[in-house]
Amino acid sequence: RRQARFRRLLPRLGSQTDSPANHEVLDDVLRELPFNQRAAIVLRFWGGCTTEEIAEQLGCPAGSVGPWISRGLAKMRKALT
């Protein structure tokens, strides 16, 4: 289900984020996050990993992944506004 939604939204995302300036801004914002938040966000949204897969990759409890993603996304939203 998530894959189908991603494929449906991908063309809209591509048209908005194709400029190099947008990629640089996103890279800068991601770089400012602590490692665990950055890794969890990248694995979830770019890697398509589940919470359990992320926890296994990072060697942490699965219960830690959700808060890391939530906090990281909140920091990203704040930095991008």
WOVENWO-V789663 format. One record per backbone hydrogen bond with DSSP energy under -1.0 kcal/mol. NH is the residue of the N-H (numbers start at 0). CO is the residue of the C=O. Records with the same first field share a line. If there is no record, write none. Layout:
NH=CO + CO
This chain:
4=0
5=1
6=2
7=3
8=4
9=5
12=8
13=9
14=10
15=11
16=12
22=18
23=19
24=20
25=21
26=22
27=23
28=24
29=25
30=26
31=27
32=29
37=33
38=34
39=35
40=36
41=37
42=38
43=39
44=40
45=41
46=41
48=42
53=49
54=50
55=51
56=52
57=53
58=54
59=54
63=60
67=63
68=64
69=65
70=66
71=67
72=68
73=69
74=70
75=71
76=72
77=73
78=74
79=75
